[in-house]
Amino acid sequence: MEFVGFLGAWNRRFAPVRSAVVLQAVTLNWAVSAMAFAAEERLVDIASSASGIVVEARYAQVDNFVGTAIDGYEAPKALLAPQALAALEQAQQALSEFGLGLKVFDGYRPQRAVDHFVRWAADLSATQMKDKYYPKVDKRNLFSDGYIAERSGHSRGSTVDLTLIDLASGAELAMGTAWDFFDPASWPSSQEPSAQERANRALLRAVMLAAGFRPLETEWWHFTLEDEPFPETYFDRPIR
C-alpha cells in the first residue's frame, strides 16, 4: 500500500478515537474553567464582616506606587476567600480585647492588576511616586530585587496586606515604614525602626500567625493563609 493510501486508511480507522480524545479535552477544559469561575464567585467582601475590620483599598485609588487606580480594582473593596476572612476575623477579635484592630490595604488581587504592575515597571519614565514608595530603589531593578513579579499570591484569594490601628481613634500604629514601601527597612527583621515600631510589627506578626497565616520575610504587612483553599489558582475576576 502506498504511503498516502496507508495514511488515509489510518485516519479513517482512528478518526473516532481522535474525536473522542478532543471532546474529552474540551470537556475537561470547560470543567476546569467552570470550577475556577465558581471559586472566584466565592470571594467575599471583607467589609461584610461583622468584626469591624477597616478597609482602605489603595489600589482602587491613586495613592499607591503606580500613582493611578490599578486595572481590575473597579470599586474600593478588598476581597478574600471565605476561609481567609474567617481567620482574619479571629485575628481581629484577639486584637479587639486590647483596643486594637486591623486595617486592610489589599486582599485578593486580579491577575490583570499584576499585569498592570508589570507594564508599569517596564516603563522607566513613570516615576511620579518614587519619592514616597521606592526612593532608594532604581526602577530598573524592581524585577531583579523581587518587588515586582508576573504572578502574585494575592491572586489566589488568601493573601492580605494590612496593619494595626487603634480602635478608638482609627489611627494606624507606627510600623517604621509605610505599606508598600520598597526598601529593606520594610523587612520584619530590619533593625531600622524604633523599638516601639518593631514591637508593633511583632504584635501584628504574632496575632496573624496565631490565626493561621504565614508571613513574608520582606514585607511586614503581608500574610498568606497557611492552608489556603486555592493554592494553585490565579484568579482574574475584577473587584466591583
QUIVEN-V124797 format. One record per pair of residues at least 12 apart in sequence whose C-alpha atoms are under 6 Angstrom apart, sorted by the first residue. I is the first residue (numbers start at 0). J is the second residue. Records with the same first field share a line. If there is no record, write none. Layout:
I=J, J
This chain:
42=78, 79, 80
43=78, 79
44=77, 78
45=77, 78
52=101
53=102
54=102, 103
55=104
56=75, 76, 104, 105
57=104
59=72, 75
64=128, 132
69=112
70=112
71=109, 112, 237, 238
72=238
73=238, 239
74=239
77=105, 106
78=106, 107
79=106, 107, 156, 157
80=156, 157
83=157, 224
86=210
90=206, 210
98=166
99=164, 165, 166
100=163, 164, 166
101=162, 163, 164
102=161, 162
103=160, 161
104=160, 161
105=159, 160
106=158, 159
107=153, 154, 156
108=153, 154
109=154, 234, 235, 236
110=235
132=180
133=181
154=233, 234
155=229, 232, 233
157=223, 224, 227
158=222, 223
159=221, 222
160=220, 221
161=220
173=196
174=196
175=192, 196
185=218
186=216, 217, 218, 219
187=219
211=224, 225
212=224, 225
213=225
